[in-house]
Amino acid sequence: MKKIHLTLIALLLAIAAVFATVALTRTSALGTASRRAADAAYQARVKQLNAYAAALDRAAQRATASPSAQRIVYHRPPPIVVVKHTQRGDDGGSREVEGGGDD
């Protein structure tokens, strides 16, 4: 190969290495920024949940400390009985048979 070709190839490889280094540093910076944003969002959510849990604890303490707390007693309703009358032919009465009886 000619020296000019070798120099040109070496120059292209050096330029590619510089671009790769710049791309790597920008990618790392983006990763760090997104990680910080995610951590901030996580901390904000944890703060909200802790405040909500504290409010629930305060409400539970007020409910148990209150002397006028009502007690709920559940009474079952009486059972519903449904009676269905059916005719079976034997209702206790007498039937006269036509044609053959005690005359």
C-alpha positions, 0 to 999 in steps of 0.5 A: 500500500502507498503511504498516503493510503495508510495515512488516510486510513489512520486518520479515519480511524482516529476520527472514528475513535474521537466520535465514539468517545464523544458519543460514549460521554454523552450517553453516560451523561444522559444515563446519569441525568435520567437516574437522578430524575428517577431518584427524585420522582421516587423520593417524592412518591415515598414522601407522599406515601409516608404522609398518607400513612401518618394520616391513616395512623392519626385517624386510627388513633382518634377512632380508638381513643374516642369514647363515643365510638359506636358498636355495630351489632349485626342481627340476622333476619328471620328465615323466610318460609315459603309454603306451597300447597300441592294437590295430590288427590288425597285431601282428607275428604270423601268422594262418591264414586258414580255408579256403585255406592250404598243405596 
